[in-house]
């Protein structure tokens, strides 16, 4: 009898996460020669639940695994907030070096100790940009008094307050309606979400701030993983390595695809000059330093070493 693994997501057909999960599903079946089957619940939101329910469903055993933004776990595993240092990682190549290096391994151990999750991969949750109906955010002055939807993270909200925004956390399930109704003036997300969630239909201006590369750990229930045989663990690990490489490639390609599609539909994509970006960096520097100050020096050293390994 084959082993069935229940794996959950919260996005649609074209999502880079959905596509990555399908690669995982197919790779597990191939590597295990049909002995392991992944039951992929593509979009939990379609059943009326919140996207964030994936976390409790996985930790509680209703699901065996899921993907989700690291920011939602930072309150329980504070070291994950290393990924929430806005403007700190200059490009994807160096971000992947951090995720796949000694720091990623250390953070997986910290999460395992603090929660019922085991991290088995790090997926690309997209370079995040800011959209609005018509405002381009070229300086902190443009942000003053604007209500912005952010992730449910104190660190994120402090950074956006420093820019002058009024941040509010809204679940992904409710975000398209909040944008369409004008409940928020702005929101921040990767291009793939802005386009595939239809946010660009209302928000016709996207400022390409690239302020953060989001990280979506692939999370499994710790007890479930502990109960696997060595053969099962090896098959799942190999399949996730394959899926992670594919998912990251999808994420990079999707930036180009979504940029082109939005421009063809008349959306204004605003590129910042070096001085404009510098003004945003400077306005948020103190809050980013506050986030950074919570971490032990050895964690900071691992972060910097992995960045430097690619830069040199």
C-alpha positions, 0 to 999 in steps of 0.5 A: 500500500502506498503512503499518502502525503497531504500537502496544502497551498493557498493559490491558483493554477498559475501561481509559482507556488502551485507549480512548484508543489506539482513538481514536488508531487510528480517527483515524489511519485517518480522517485518512490516508484509510486510508493508515495502519493502526494494529495495536493490541496491546491487552494485552501481559500476555495473552501472558505478558510483563511490562507493562514489556516494552513499553518494550524492545519499542518501543525495540528496534523490535518495536513502533513505539509504546506508552504507559507510565508516565514513572516507569519512564524517569526513571532514563535521562531524570532530568528526567522525575522532575519529574512524580514530585513527590508532592503538588506539583500540586494538580489535573488542570487545572494538571497539563495546563498543565505537560504541554502547556506549555514544560516538556512540550516541553523534557522531550520533547527531553531524552528524545529525547537520552537514549533511543531514544524520541520522546514524541508525547503525554502521557496521564493516568495517573490521580490515585493513591490508597492501598488496603488491606484495612481500614486508612485512611491518615490520618496517617504513624502509620497507615503504619508497617511496612506493605508497599506496592506502588509503581512501580519508581522510587527517588523514589517509594520514598523518599517512601513510606519517609518515610511509614513504609511498606516499599515494594516494586516489583511489575510490573502483571502480578503486582499483582492476585495480590500483592494477593489473596494478601496479599503486600503490605498496601497499594498505590497506583494510580488508581481506574480501576486499583483497580477494573478490576484487581479490587484492590477485591475484596481491598482494601476501603478506599481512602484518597483521598490524590491524592498524584500525578497519574501521567503516561503519555507516548506513546512512539514509536521514534525511528528509525521516526518519523525515517523517516516522510514529512511526511504520515505524521508530520502524520497521526499527530500530529493523531490523537494530539492527538485521542486525548490529549484523549479519553483525558484526558476518559475518565480524569476521567470514569472517576474518577466511574464507578469511585468510584460502582461501588466504593461500590455494592460496599461499598468504603470510600472515605476522604476526608482532612481538610485537616489529615490531608492536611497531615500526609502532605505534611509527612512527605514534604516533605524527600524531595520537596525532594530530588527537586526539588534534582536539577533545574536552576533553569531546569526548576523555573522552567518548571514553576512558570511553567506552573502559575502560568499556569493559577492566575492 
